[in-house]
Amino acid sequence: MSYDDVEIEDMEWNEEIQAYTYPCPCGDLFQITKEDLRLGEEIANCPSCSLYITVIYNMEDFQNDTKKKNNQPKSSQAVAVA
């Protein structure tokens, strides 16, 4: 049984670890990546203890994010000409 049900909007994006996080009672953070969410995963684990939470989110929001990234043109780099 999950420790709690948490809305994705209540979680924070952590750029350093590239994951959504939420405070765990043990003092660490529950973590779940965007890739996990795209794959339909809804369980965010705490790396320091056995607790986990159920993340409530709209899976389509993350699937659409992938489609947008795939449709964006590749970035170009400036080239110096001598």
KAFEN-V333601 format. One line per field, one symbol per residue. ss: DSSP state (a for helix, b for strand, c for the rest). burial: I if it has 24 or more other ideal C-beta (glycine too) atoms within 12 Angstrom, else O. A space follows every 50 residues. Layout:
ss = ???
burial = ???
This chain:
ss = ccccbbbaaacbbbccccbbbbbcccccbbbbcaaaaaccccbbbbcccc cbbbbbccaaaaaaaaaaaaaccccccccccc
burial = OOOOOIOIOOIOOOOOOOIIIIOIOOOOIIIIOIOOIOOOOIIIIIOOOO IIIOIOIOOOOIOOOOOOOOOOOOOOOOOOOO
